[in-house]
């Protein structure tokens, strides 16, 4: 049997800092479609889902097709169990905490059909597979860092436009079919309608500033907790809690839902 276990530190100097949730998001994406992450894989298709955390996928790895049962243990581990083909066994992707911080460990125990344990063919295959999976881990972390960085840039640009009340920049940040729901107001559809309604709201205040408290990302959206400092037209300040759910669409915002009670802003 070929047995390998390697641990790669997640966070490196000069790179966007990743949380356990960020890494988990990347592992789930790789489990669903490994092609952007595993250079030696040329086919990956989910065949059957058995609940939210187990599914069977078909892959082609180094020219051979086989099926794998994938089991997700949220925020901890992804297990790939080979169901057929000339190579059987189990592959693990695990998120670990250690003295050097967060780590991503990949391990596998595989058997090569028709080869005795420790045979030259098995040893050679093991060396090739180890290199392939090291590349896959590096590619996975690189992709997660890119997603994190792109999301950081989008959110910063968006809320910079909001806080400066730059209506043209704000309008340009929305996709053609963008939707925005602000508090209990009607749904706004498209950049023109969004800019018109939000511009009207901005005309009733002297200024505003978002102070971010927390943020949770998943592949589809970011949940942003903030406190917003508003300056009223009479010069008084009002601070309000706010939660926004932002769904990116490329380098623009496809949907924003803002949960806030602005009534105190207009109270005497």
Secondary structure by P-SEA (a helix, b strand, c coil): cbbbbbbbbccccccccccaaaaaaaaaaaaaccccccccccbbbbccccccccbbbbbbcccccbbbbbbbccccbbbbbbccccbbbbbbbbbbcccccbbbbbbbcccccccccccaaaaaaaaaaaaaaaaaaaaaaaaaaaaaaaaaaaaaaaaaaaaacaaaaaaaacccbbbbbcccccccccaaaaaaaaaaaaaacccbbbbbccccccccbbbbbbbbbbbccccbbbbbbbbbbbbbccccccbbbbbccccccccc
